Amino acid sequence: MPLGTLAPVAAGTPAVVLLSGGLDSTTVLALATRAGYAVNALTFRYGQRHGIEIARAQRIARSWSVARHVVCDIDLRLFGGSALTAEIDVPKDRDPAAMDDGIPVTYVPARNTIFLSFALAWAEVLGANDLLIGVNALDYSGYPDCRPEYIAAYERMANLATRAGVEGHARTRILTPLIDLSKADIIRTGLALGVDYATTISCYDPAEDGRPCEHCDACLLRAKGFAEVARDAARDAARDAASDAARGA
């Protein structure tokens, strides 16, 4: 069963982790902490309709005792173009085939490029070589900026665009420990690290009090992941019980 991993680093090595308050980014924060990084968490208040994630990110950052947590204000509502930043309905109750068909209206134009650029700037100031982001290329909604080829291209650009890269002092790395994992395996990874997923939020269209809609793509993918984890746990428990019975335990 593959689980997300990060190679250990010297204790206190600085890194910038993009933290949205969601399931994936919180798992990355936990992995970075376990690896030994001094985590500098970066969250964006970008005009998204689900502003509750800011409060969740702040709570998560405190609970994991990050070195520093910055909430950066930018307003992508100026451009719109997404169901998360404009008056466009969030798609609901789509089946897997529909989710795999094209790029959905919940895609925020160039969002990860914008976020990584802010993270890169902060990393230069901190003297951090590693940027961590919770992109995933399996259980995702077709976003172009979650693909491995995008991350590889951004990393190449980062090493052309920074003083450290040009002067050869250090190489910037964009680390994506979840990119090849299913949502279920991301959840298994976090549970093994002690992540409390009840503190996270994935919903694209939550209620004012933070309750998830349970019908958007993000909610459906999250529910599918947890259902797979529960199913496999029940199967393993039944197998162990049968094995114990066979041994007369």
CYANA upper distance limits for C-alpha pairs under 8 A (distance plus 0.5 A):
  1 MET  CA    185 ASP  CA      8.19
  2 PRO  CA    181 LEU  CA      7.91
  2 PRO  CA    185 ASP  CA      7.31
  3 LEU  CA    181 LEU  CA      7.79
  3 LEU  CA    185 ASP  CA      6.39
  3 LEU  CA    186 ILE  CA      7.41
  3 LEU  CA    188 ARG  CA      7.62
  3 LEU  CA    189 THR  CA      5.90
  4 GLY  CA     31 LEU  CA      8.24
  4 GLY  CA    177 PRO  CA      5.98
  4 GLY  CA    178 LEU  CA      6.20
  4 GLY  CA    181 LEU  CA      7.72
  4 GLY  CA    185 ASP  CA      8.18
  4 GLY  CA    186 ILE  CA      7.27
  4 GLY  CA    189 THR  CA      6.39
  5 THR  CA     31 LEU  CA      7.26
  5 THR  CA    177 PRO  CA      6.54
  6 LEU  CA     31 LEU  CA      6.97
  6 LEU  CA     32 ALA  CA      7.49
  6 LEU  CA     35 ALA  CA      6.63
  6 LEU  CA    177 PRO  CA      7.02
  7 ALA  CA     35 ALA  CA      6.82
  8 PRO  CA     34 ARG  CA      8.37
  8 PRO  CA     35 ALA  CA      4.87
  8 PRO  CA     36 GLY  CA      6.68
  9 VAL  CA     13 THR  CA      7.12
  9 VAL  CA     35 ALA  CA      6.48
  9 VAL  CA     36 GLY  CA      6.05
  9 VAL  CA     37 TYR  CA      7.15
 10 ALA  CA     36 GLY  CA      6.78
 10 ALA  CA     37 TYR  CA      7.97
 11 ALA  CA     36 GLY  CA      5.12
 11 ALA  CA     37 TYR  CA      6.60
 11 ALA  CA     38 ALA  CA      7.91
 12 GLY  CA     36 GLY  CA      6.63
 12 GLY  CA     37 TYR  CA      5.67
 12 GLY  CA     38 ALA  CA      5.10
 13 THR  CA     36 GLY  CA      7.42
 13 THR  CA     37 TYR  CA      5.32
 13 THR  CA     38 ALA  CA      6.02
 13 THR  CA    128 ALA  CA      8.05
 14 PRO  CA     37 TYR  CA      6.17
 14 PRO  CA     38 ALA  CA      5.24
 14 PRO  CA     39 VAL  CA      6.71
 14 PRO  CA     40 ASN  CA      7.62
 14 PRO  CA    126 LEU  CA      7.69
 14 PRO  CA    127 GLY  CA      7.83
 14 PRO  CA    128 ALA  CA      5.60
 14 PRO  CA    129 ASN  CA      8.18
 14 PRO  CA    130 ASP  CA      8.15
 15 ALA  CA     37 TYR  CA      6.70
 15 ALA  CA     38 ALA  CA      6.75
 15 ALA  CA     39 VAL  CA      5.90
 15 ALA  CA     40 ASN  CA      6.48
 15 ALA  CA    123 ALA  CA      7.54
 15 ALA  CA    128 ALA  CA      5.74
 15 ALA  CA    129 ASN  CA      7.25
 15 ALA  CA    130 ASP  CA      5.64
 15 ALA  CA    131 LEU  CA      6.36
 15 ALA  CA    132 LEU  CA      7.91
 16 VAL  CA     39 VAL  CA      6.57
 16 VAL  CA     40 ASN  CA      5.26
 16 VAL  CA     41 ALA  CA      6.30
 16 VAL  CA     42 LEU  CA      7.42
 16 VAL  CA    119 ALA  CA      6.89
 16 VAL  CA    122 TRP  CA      8.16
 16 VAL  CA    123 ALA  CA      6.74
 16 VAL  CA    128 ALA  CA      7.66
 16 VAL  CA    130 ASP  CA      7.12
 16 VAL  CA    131 LEU  CA      5.41
 16 VAL  CA    132 LEU  CA      6.75
 17 VAL  CA     25 SER  CA      8.44
 17 VAL  CA     28 VAL  CA      8.10
 17 VAL  CA     29 LEU  CA      7.02
 17 VAL  CA     39 VAL  CA      6.98
 17 VAL  CA     40 ASN  CA      6.57
 17 VAL  CA     41 ALA  CA      5.32
 17 VAL  CA     42 LEU  CA      6.61
 17 VAL  CA    119 ALA  CA      8.38
 17 VAL  CA    131 LEU  CA      6.44
 17 VAL  CA    132 LEU  CA      5.23
 17 VAL  CA    133 ILE  CA      6.69
 18 LEU  CA     25 SER  CA      7.14
 18 LEU  CA     41 ALA  CA      6.38
 18 LEU  CA     42 LEU  CA      5.43
 18 LEU  CA     43 THR  CA      6.68
 18 LEU  CA    115 PHE  CA      8.26
 18 LEU  CA    119 ALA  CA      7.94
 18 LEU  CA    131 LEU  CA      8.35
 18 LEU  CA    132 LEU  CA      6.86
 18 LEU  CA    133 ILE  CA      5.94
 18 LEU  CA    134 GLY  CA      8.06
 19 LEU  CA     25 SER  CA      5.66
 19 LEU  CA     26 THR  CA      7.05
 19 LEU  CA     29 LEU  CA      7.89
 19 LEU  CA     41 ALA  CA      6.40
 19 LEU  CA     42 LEU  CA      6.14
 19 LEU  CA     43 THR  CA      5.68
 19 LEU  CA     57 ALA  CA      6.88
 19 LEU  CA    133 ILE  CA      8.40
 20 SER  CA     25 SER  CA      6.62
 20 SER  CA     26 THR  CA      8.22
 20 SER  CA     43 THR  CA      6.13
 20 SER  CA     44 PHE  CA      7.73
 20 SER  CA     53 GLU  CA      6.93
 20 SER  CA     54 ILE  CA      7.58
 20 SER  CA     57 ALA  CA      6.40
 21 GLY  CA     25 SER  CA      7.21
 21 GLY  CA     26 THR  CA      6.89
 21 GLY  CA     53 GLU  CA      5.66
 21 GLY  CA     54 ILE  CA      7.11
 21 GLY  CA     55 ALA  CA      8.33
 21 GLY  CA     56 ARG  CA      5.60
 21 GLY  CA     57 ALA  CA      4.45
 21 GLY  CA     58 GLN  CA      8.24
 21 GLY  CA     60 ILE  CA      7.49
 21 GLY  CA    200 THR  CA      5.97
 21 GLY  CA    201 ILE  CA      6.64
 21 GLY  CA    202 SER  CA      8.41
 22 GLY  CA     26 THR  CA      6.61
 22 GLY  CA     53 GLU  CA      7.70
 22 GLY  CA     57 ALA  CA      8.19
 22 GLY  CA    200 THR  CA      5.45
 22 GLY  CA    201 ILE  CA      5.31
 22 GLY  CA    202 SER  CA      5.57
 23 LEU  CA     27 THR  CA      6.81
 23 LEU  CA    187 ILE  CA      8.31
 23 LEU  CA    197 TYR  CA      7.11
 23 LEU  CA    200 THR  CA      6.14
 23 LEU  CA    201 ILE  CA      7.13
 23 LEU  CA    202 SER  CA      6.90
 24 ASP  CA     28 VAL  CA      6.91
 24 ASP  CA    134 GLY  CA      5.73
 24 ASP  CA    135 VAL  CA      8.00
 24 ASP  CA    178 LEU  CA      8.15
 24 ASP  CA    186 ILE  CA      7.57
 25 SER  CA     29 LEU  CA      6.72
 25 SER  CA    133 ILE  CA      7.14
 25 SER  CA    134 GLY  CA      5.31
 26 THR  CA     30 ALA  CA      6.79
 26 THR  CA     60 ILE  CA      7.88
 26 THR  CA    195 VAL  CA      8.04
 26 THR  CA    200 THR  CA      7.94
 27 THR  CA     31 LEU  CA      6.74
 27 THR  CA    134 GLY  CA      8.27
 27 THR  CA    186 ILE  CA      7.66
 27 THR  CA    187 ILE  CA      8.26
 27 THR  CA    189 THR  CA      7.75
 27 THR  CA    190 GLY  CA      5.63
 27 THR  CA    195 VAL  CA      7.42
 28 VAL  CA     32 ALA  CA      6.58
 28 VAL  CA    132 LEU  CA      7.66
 28 VAL  CA    133 ILE  CA      7.49
 28 VAL  CA    134 GLY  CA      6.44
 28 VAL  CA    177 PRO  CA      7.59
 28 VAL  CA    178 LEU  CA      8.04
 29 LEU  CA     33 THR  CA      6.65
 29 LEU  CA     39 VAL  CA      7.93
 30 ALA  CA     34 ARG  CA      6.66
 30 ALA  CA     64 TRP  CA      8.06
 30 ALA  CA    190 GLY  CA      7.54
 30 ALA  CA    193 LEU  CA      7.02
 30 ALA  CA    195 VAL  CA      7.51
 31 LEU  CA     35 ALA  CA      6.62
 31 LEU  CA    190 GLY  CA      8.44
 31 LEU  CA    193 LEU  CA      7.92
 32 ALA  CA     36 GLY  CA      7.04
 32 ALA  CA     37 TYR  CA      6.11
 32 ALA  CA     39 VAL  CA      7.50
 33 THR  CA     37 TYR  CA      5.95
 33 THR  CA     38 ALA  CA      7.51
 33 THR  CA     39 VAL  CA      7.21
 33 THR  CA     64 TRP  CA      8.35
 34 ARG  CA    193 LEU  CA      8.31
 38 ALA  CA     66 VAL  CA      7.33
 38 ALA  CA     67 ALA  CA      6.26
 39 VAL  CA     66 VAL  CA      5.67
 39 VAL  CA     67 ALA  CA      5.97
 39 VAL  CA     68 ARG  CA      7.50
 40 ASN  CA     66 VAL  CA      6.74
 40 ASN  CA     67 ALA  CA      6.05
 40 ASN  CA     68 ARG  CA      5.35
 40 ASN  CA     69 HIS  CA      6.36
 40 ASN  CA     70 VAL  CA      8.31
 41 ALA  CA     61 ALA  CA      7.66
 41 ALA  CA     66 VAL  CA      7.41
 41 ALA  CA     67 ALA  CA      8.42
 41 ALA  CA     68 ARG  CA      6.73
 41 ALA  CA     69 HIS  CA      5.17
 41 ALA  CA     70 VAL  CA      6.84
 42 LEU  CA     69 HIS  CA      6.45
 42 LEU  CA     70 VAL  CA      5.60
 42 LEU  CA     71 VAL  CA      6.58
 42 LEU  CA     72 CYS  CA      7.74
 42 LEU  CA    119 ALA  CA      7.59
 43 THR  CA     54 ILE  CA      7.66
 43 THR  CA     57 ALA  CA      7.63
 43 THR  CA     69 HIS  CA      8.11
 43 THR  CA     70 VAL  CA      6.73
 43 THR  CA     71 VAL  CA      5.21
 43 THR  CA     72 CYS  CA      6.62
 44 PHE  CA     54 ILE  CA      8.09
 44 PHE  CA     71 VAL  CA      6.01
 44 PHE  CA     72 CYS  CA      5.32
 44 PHE  CA     73 ASP  CA      6.49
 44 PHE  CA     74 ILE  CA      7.65
 44 PHE  CA    115 PHE  CA      8.25
 45 ARG  CA     51 GLY  CA      7.73
 45 ARG  CA     54 ILE  CA      7.37
 45 ARG  CA     71 VAL  CA      7.21
 45 ARG  CA     72 CYS  CA      6.53
 45 ARG  CA     73 ASP  CA      5.41
 45 ARG  CA     74 ILE  CA      6.77
 45 ARG  CA     75 ASP  CA      8.02
 46 TYR  CA     72 CYS  CA      8.47
 46 TYR  CA     73 ASP  CA      6.48
 46 TYR  CA     74 ILE  CA      5.23
 46 TYR  CA     75 ASP  CA      5.18
 46 TYR  CA     76 LEU  CA      6.04
 46 TYR  CA     77 ARG  CA      8.02
 47 GLY  CA     51 GLY  CA      8.15
 47 GLY  CA     74 ILE  CA      7.75
 47 GLY  CA     75 ASP  CA      5.65
 47 GLY  CA     76 LEU  CA      6.35
 47 GLY  CA     77 ARG  CA      6.11
 47 GLY  CA     84 LEU  CA      8.49
 47 GLY  CA     85 THR  CA      6.47
 48 GLN  CA     76 LEU  CA      8.44
 48 GLN  CA     77 ARG  CA      8.24
 48 GLN  CA     84 LEU  CA      5.67
 48 GLN  CA     85 THR  CA      5.65
 49 ARG  CA     84 LEU  CA      5.98
 49 ARG  CA     85 THR  CA      6.83
 49 ARG  CA    204 TYR  CA      8.20
 49 ARG  CA    205 ASP  CA      7.59
 50 HIS  CA     84 LEU  CA      8.09
 50 HIS  CA    203 CYS  CA      8.19
 50 HIS  CA    204 TYR  CA      6.82
 50 HIS  CA    205 ASP  CA      6.69
 50 HIS  CA    206 PRO  CA      6.78
 51 GLY  CA     55 ALA  CA      8.23
 52 ILE  CA     56 ARG  CA      7.03
 52 ILE  CA    208 GLU  CA      8.45
 52 ILE  CA    210 GLY  CA      6.56
 53 GLU  CA     57 ALA  CA      6.49
 53 GLU  CA    200 THR  CA      8.32
 53 GLU  CA    201 ILE  CA      6.85
 54 ILE  CA     58 GLN  CA      6.75
 54 ILE  CA     71 VAL  CA      8.33
 55 ALA  CA     59 ARG  CA      6.75
 56 ARG  CA     60 ILE  CA      6.61
 56 ARG  CA    199 THR  CA      6.92
 56 ARG  CA    200 THR  CA      6.70
 56 ARG  CA    201 ILE  CA      7.70
 57 ALA  CA     61 ALA  CA      6.50
 57 ALA  CA    200 THR  CA      8.24
 58 GLN  CA     62 ARG  CA      6.77
 58 GLN  CA     69 HIS  CA      8.04
 59 ARG  CA     63 SER  CA      6.72
 59 ARG  CA    199 THR  CA      8.25
 60 ILE  CA     64 TRP  CA      6.76
 60 ILE  CA    199 THR  CA      7.56
 60 ILE  CA    200 THR  CA      8.33
 61 ALA  CA     65 SER  CA      6.64
 61 ALA  CA     66 VAL  CA      6.20
 61 ALA  CA     69 HIS  CA      7.17
 62 ARG  CA     66 VAL  CA      7.13
 76 LEU  CA     80 GLY  CA      6.79
 76 LEU  CA     85 THR  CA      7.04
 77 ARG  CA     85 THR  CA      5.50
 77 ARG  CA     86 ALA  CA      6.81
 80 GLY  CA     85 THR  CA      5.65
 80 GLY  CA     86 ALA  CA      5.38
 81 GLY  CA     85 THR  CA      7.46
 81 GLY  CA     86 ALA  CA      6.88
 81 GLY  CA    105 VAL  CA      8.28
 81 GLY  CA    108 VAL  CA      7.41
 81 GLY  CA    109 PRO  CA      7.47
 82 SER  CA     86 ALA  CA      6.22
 82 SER  CA     88 ILE  CA      7.31
 82 SER  CA    105 VAL  CA      5.85
 82 SER  CA    106 THR  CA      5.86
 82 SER  CA    107 TYR  CA      6.40
 82 SER  CA    108 VAL  CA      5.70
 82 SER  CA    109 PRO  CA      7.77
 83 ALA  CA     87 GLU  CA      6.97
 83 ALA  CA     88 ILE  CA      5.01
 83 ALA  CA     89 ASP  CA      6.34
 83 ALA  CA     90 VAL  CA      6.04
 83 ALA  CA    105 VAL  CA      6.03
 83 ALA  CA    106 THR  CA      5.38
 83 ALA  CA    107 TYR  CA      8.07
 83 ALA  CA    108 VAL  CA      8.38
 84 LEU  CA     88 ILE  CA      8.17
 84 LEU  CA     90 VAL  CA      8.12
 84 LEU  CA    106 THR  CA      6.32
 84 LEU  CA    107 TYR  CA      8.33
 84 LEU  CA    108 VAL  CA      7.50
 84 LEU  CA    204 TYR  CA      7.59
 85 THR  CA    108 VAL  CA      7.99
 88 ILE  CA    105 VAL  CA      8.36
 90 VAL  CA    105 VAL  CA      7.83
 90 VAL  CA    106 THR  CA      7.22
 90 VAL  CA    204 TYR  CA      7.66
 90 VAL  CA    205 ASP  CA      7.38
 90 VAL  CA    216 CYS  CA      7.35
 91 PRO  CA    105 VAL  CA      8.28
 91 PRO  CA    216 CYS  CA      6.45
 91 PRO  CA    217 ASP  CA      7.75
 92 LYS  CA    215 HIS  CA      5.50
 92 LYS  CA    216 CYS  CA      4.96
 92 LYS  CA    217 ASP  CA      7.22
 93 ASP  CA    215 HIS  CA      5.56
 93 ASP  CA    216 CYS  CA      6.66
 93 ASP  CA    217 ASP  CA      7.76
 93 ASP  CA    220 LEU  CA      8.25
 94 ARG  CA     98 ALA  CA      6.30
 94 ARG  CA     99 MET  CA      6.92
 94 ARG  CA    216 CYS  CA      8.04
 94 ARG  CA    217 ASP  CA      7.29
 95 ASP  CA     99 MET  CA      6.90
 96 PRO  CA    100 ASP  CA      6.74
 97 ALA  CA    101 ASP  CA      6.86
 99 MET  CA    104 PRO  CA      8.05
 99 MET  CA    141 SER  CA      6.21
 99 MET  CA    142 GLY  CA      7.74
 99 MET  CA    217 ASP  CA      7.77
100 ASP  CA    141 SER  CA      7.14
100 ASP  CA    142 GLY  CA      6.77
101 ASP  CA    142 GLY  CA      8.28
102 GLY  CA    142 GLY  CA      7.00
103 ILE  CA    107 TYR  CA      7.38
103 ILE  CA    141 SER  CA      7.74
103 ILE  CA    142 GLY  CA      5.78
103 ILE  CA    143 TYR  CA      6.51
103 ILE  CA    144 PRO  CA      8.17
104 PRO  CA    141 SER  CA      7.51
104 PRO  CA    142 GLY  CA      7.60
104 PRO  CA    143 TYR  CA      8.15
106 THR  CA    204 TYR  CA      8.37
107 TYR  CA    143 TYR  CA      6.73
110 ALA  CA    114 ILE  CA      6.73
110 ALA  CA    145 ASP  CA      7.85
111 ARG  CA    115 PHE  CA      6.60
111 ARG  CA    145 ASP  CA      8.43
112 ASN  CA    116 LEU  CA      6.30
112 ASN  CA    145 ASP  CA      6.64
113 THR  CA    117 SER  CA      6.58
113 THR  CA    145 ASP  CA      7.98
113 THR  CA    154 TYR  CA      8.38
114 ILE  CA    118 PHE  CA      7.01
115 PHE  CA    119 ALA  CA      6.75
116 LEU  CA    120 LEU  CA      6.39
116 LEU  CA    131 LEU  CA      8.47
117 SER  CA    121 ALA  CA      6.75
118 PHE  CA    122 TRP  CA      6.85
119 ALA  CA    123 ALA  CA      6.51
119 ALA  CA    131 LEU  CA      7.51
120 LEU  CA    124 GLU  CA      6.79
120 LEU  CA    131 LEU  CA      7.74
120 LEU  CA    158 ALA  CA      7.92
121 ALA  CA    125 VAL  CA      7.15
122 TRP  CA    126 LEU  CA      6.71
123 ALA  CA    127 GLY  CA      6.32
123 ALA  CA    128 ALA  CA      5.22
123 ALA  CA    129 ASN  CA      7.22
123 ALA  CA    130 ASP  CA      8.15
123 ALA  CA    131 LEU  CA      7.94
124 GLU  CA    128 ALA  CA      6.74
124 GLU  CA    129 ASN  CA      8.25
124 GLU  CA    162 THR  CA      8.01
124 GLU  CA    164 ALA  CA      8.07
128 ALA  CA    172 THR  CA      8.48
129 ASN  CA    170 ALA  CA      7.28
129 ASN  CA    171 ARG  CA      6.75
129 ASN  CA    172 THR  CA      5.10
129 ASN  CA    173 ARG  CA      6.64
130 ASP  CA    172 THR  CA      6.34
130 ASP  CA    173 ARG  CA      5.38
130 ASP  CA    174 ILE  CA      6.55
130 ASP  CA    175 LEU  CA      7.31
131 LEU  CA    172 THR  CA      8.09
131 LEU  CA    173 ARG  CA      6.70
131 LEU  CA    174 ILE  CA      5.41
131 LEU  CA    175 LEU  CA      6.52
132 LEU  CA    174 ILE  CA      6.36
132 LEU  CA    175 LEU  CA      5.26
132 LEU  CA    176 THR  CA      6.56
133 ILE  CA    174 ILE  CA      7.91
133 ILE  CA    175 LEU  CA      7.01
133 ILE  CA    176 THR  CA      6.08
134 GLY  CA    176 THR  CA      6.49
134 GLY  CA    177 PRO  CA      7.69
134 GLY  CA    178 LEU  CA      6.56
134 GLY  CA    179 ILE  CA      7.74
135 VAL  CA    146 CYS  CA      5.56
135 VAL  CA    147 ARG  CA      8.18
135 VAL  CA    176 THR  CA      6.88
135 VAL  CA    178 LEU  CA      7.05
135 VAL  CA    179 ILE  CA      6.10
136 ASN  CA    140 TYR  CA      6.78
136 ASN  CA    146 CYS  CA      6.39
136 ASN  CA    147 ARG  CA      7.82
136 ASN  CA    176 THR  CA      8.42
136 ASN  CA    178 LEU  CA      6.23
136 ASN  CA    179 ILE  CA      4.43
136 ASN  CA    180 ASP  CA      6.85
136 ASN  CA    181 LEU  CA      7.45
137 ALA  CA    146 CYS  CA      6.52
137 ALA  CA    147 ARG  CA      6.13
137 ALA  CA    148 PRO  CA      7.85
137 ALA  CA    179 ILE  CA      5.86
137 ALA  CA    180 ASP  CA      6.56
137 ALA  CA    181 LEU  CA      8.27
138 LEU  CA    179 ILE  CA      7.81
138 LEU  CA    180 ASP  CA      6.78
138 LEU  CA    181 LEU  CA      6.98
138 LEU  CA    182 SER  CA      6.26
138 LEU  CA    183 LYS  CA      8.33
139 ASP  CA    181 LEU  CA      8.35
139 ASP  CA    182 SER  CA      6.08
139 ASP  CA    183 LYS  CA      6.22
139 ASP  CA    221 LEU  CA      7.34
140 TYR  CA    221 LEU  CA      8.13
141 SER  CA    217 ASP  CA      7.63
142 GLY  CA    146 CYS  CA      8.45
143 TYR  CA    147 ARG  CA      8.15
144 PRO  CA    150 TYR  CA      7.96
145 ASP  CA    150 TYR  CA      6.34
145 ASP  CA    151 ILE  CA      8.00
146 CYS  CA    150 TYR  CA      7.42
146 CYS  CA    151 ILE  CA      7.90
146 CYS  CA    179 ILE  CA      8.43
147 ARG  CA    151 ILE  CA      7.07
147 ARG  CA    179 ILE  CA      8.44
148 PRO  CA    152 ALA  CA      6.67
148 PRO  CA    179 ILE  CA      7.90
149 GLU  CA    153 ALA  CA      6.62
150 TYR  CA    154 TYR  CA      6.64
151 ILE  CA    155 GLU  CA      6.65
151 ILE  CA    174 ILE  CA      7.40
152 ALA  CA    156 ARG  CA      6.86
152 ALA  CA    174 ILE  CA      8.41
153 ALA  CA    157 MET  CA      6.80
154 TYR  CA    158 ALA  CA      6.56
155 GLU  CA    159 ASN  CA      6.94
155 GLU  CA    172 THR  CA      7.40
155 GLU  CA    173 ARG  CA      6.76
155 GLU  CA    174 ILE  CA      6.44
156 ARG  CA    160 LEU  CA      7.13
157 MET  CA    161 ALA  CA      6.62
158 ALA  CA    162 THR  CA      6.77
158 ALA  CA    165 GLY  CA      8.00
158 ALA  CA    172 THR  CA      7.21
159 ASN  CA    164 ALA  CA      8.10
159 ASN  CA    165 GLY  CA      4.93
159 ASN  CA    166 VAL  CA      7.32
159 ASN  CA    171 ARG  CA      6.92
159 ASN  CA    172 THR  CA      6.56
160 LEU  CA    165 GLY  CA      6.49
160 LEU  CA    166 VAL  CA      6.59
161 ALA  CA    165 GLY  CA      7.56
161 ALA  CA    166 VAL  CA      7.79
162 THR  CA    166 VAL  CA      6.71
163 ARG  CA    167 GLU  CA      6.37
164 ALA  CA    168 GLY  CA      6.26
164 ALA  CA    169 HIS  CA      5.51
164 ALA  CA    170 ALA  CA      6.00
164 ALA  CA    171 ARG  CA      7.53
165 GLY  CA    169 HIS  CA      7.05
165 GLY  CA    170 ALA  CA      6.55
165 GLY  CA    171 ARG  CA      6.19
165 GLY  CA    172 THR  CA      7.58
178 LEU  CA    186 ILE  CA      7.14
181 LEU  CA    185 ASP  CA      6.31
181 LEU  CA    186 ILE  CA      6.66
182 SER  CA    186 ILE  CA      6.80
182 SER  CA    225 GLY  CA      8.14
183 LYS  CA    187 ILE  CA      6.79
183 LYS  CA    221 LEU  CA      7.74
183 LYS  CA    222 ARG  CA      7.44
183 LYS  CA    224 LYS  CA      8.31
183 LYS  CA    225 GLY  CA      5.40
184 ALA  CA    188 ARG  CA      6.74
184 ALA  CA    224 LYS  CA      8.17
184 ALA  CA    225 GLY  CA      4.60
184 ALA  CA    226 PHE  CA      6.68
184 ALA  CA    228 GLU  CA      6.53
184 ALA  CA    229 VAL  CA      6.22
185 ASP  CA    189 THR  CA      6.54
185 ASP  CA    225 GLY  CA      8.34
185 ASP  CA    229 VAL  CA      8.42
186 ILE  CA    190 GLY  CA      6.84
187 ILE  CA    191 LEU  CA      6.60
187 ILE  CA    225 GLY  CA      7.64
187 ILE  CA    226 PHE  CA      7.69
187 ILE  CA    229 VAL  CA      8.13
188 ARG  CA    192 ALA  CA      6.67
188 ARG  CA    229 VAL  CA      7.62
189 THR  CA    193 LEU  CA      7.01
190 GLY  CA    194 GLY  CA      6.72
190 GLY  CA    195 VAL  CA      5.53
191 LEU  CA    195 VAL  CA      5.83
191 LEU  CA    196 ASP  CA      7.90
196 ASP  CA    200 THR  CA      8.13
201 ILE  CA    212 PRO  CA      8.10
202 SER  CA    212 PRO  CA      8.25
202 SER  CA    218 ALA  CA      6.27
202 SER  CA    219 CYS  CA      6.75
202 SER  CA    222 ARG  CA      7.83
203 CYS  CA    212 PRO  CA      5.85
203 CYS  CA    213 CYS  CA      7.11
203 CYS  CA    214 GLU  CA      7.86
203 CYS  CA    216 CYS  CA      7.31
203 CYS  CA    218 ALA  CA      6.06
203 CYS  CA    219 CYS  CA      5.85
204 TYR  CA    213 CYS  CA      8.49
204 TYR  CA    216 CYS  CA      6.97
204 TYR  CA    217 ASP  CA      8.40
204 TYR  CA    218 ALA  CA      7.03
204 TYR  CA    219 CYS  CA      8.26
205 ASP  CA    212 PRO  CA      7.44
205 ASP  CA    213 CYS  CA      6.57
205 ASP  CA    216 CYS  CA      7.72
206 PRO  CA    210 GLY  CA      5.93
206 PRO  CA    211 ARG  CA      5.98
206 PRO  CA    212 PRO  CA      5.02
206 PRO  CA    213 CYS  CA      5.82
207 ALA  CA    211 ARG  CA      5.70
207 ALA  CA    212 PRO  CA      6.97
207 ALA  CA    213 CYS  CA      7.44
212 PRO  CA    219 CYS  CA      7.69
213 CYS  CA    219 CYS  CA      7.73
214 GLU  CA    219 CYS  CA      5.51
214 GLU  CA    220 LEU  CA      7.04
215 HIS  CA    219 CYS  CA      6.46
215 HIS  CA    220 LEU  CA      6.64
216 CYS  CA    220 LEU  CA      6.71
217 ASP  CA    221 LEU  CA      6.59
218 ALA  CA    222 ARG  CA      6.60
219 CYS  CA    223 ALA  CA      6.56
220 LEU  CA    224 LYS  CA      6.57
221 LEU  CA    225 GLY  CA      6.72
222 ARG  CA    226 PHE  CA      6.86
223 ALA  CA    227 ALA  CA      6.52
224 LYS  CA    228 GLU  CA      6.73
225 GLY  CA    229 VAL  CA      6.86
226 PHE  CA    230 ALA  CA      6.64
227 ALA  CA    231 ARG  CA      6.52
228 GLU  CA    232 ASP  CA      6.61
229 VAL  CA    233 ALA  CA      6.58
230 ALA  CA    234 ALA  CA      6.65
231 ARG  CA    235 ARG  CA      6.73
232 ASP  CA    236 ASP  CA      6.58
233 ALA  CA    237 ALA  CA      6.60
234 ALA  CA    238 ALA  CA      6.66
235 ARG  CA    239 ARG  CA      6.68
236 ASP  CA    240 ASP  CA      6.61
237 ALA  CA    241 ALA  CA      6.59
238 ALA  CA    242 ALA  CA      6.65
239 ARG  CA    243 SER  CA      6.64
240 ASP  CA    244 ASP  CA      6.61
241 ALA  CA    245 ALA  CA      6.64
242 ALA  CA    246 ALA  CA      6.65
243 SER  CA    247 ARG  CA      6.88
244 ASP  CA    248 GLY  CA      6.68
244 ASP  CA    249 ALA  CA      5.53
245 ALA  CA    249 ALA  CA      6.29
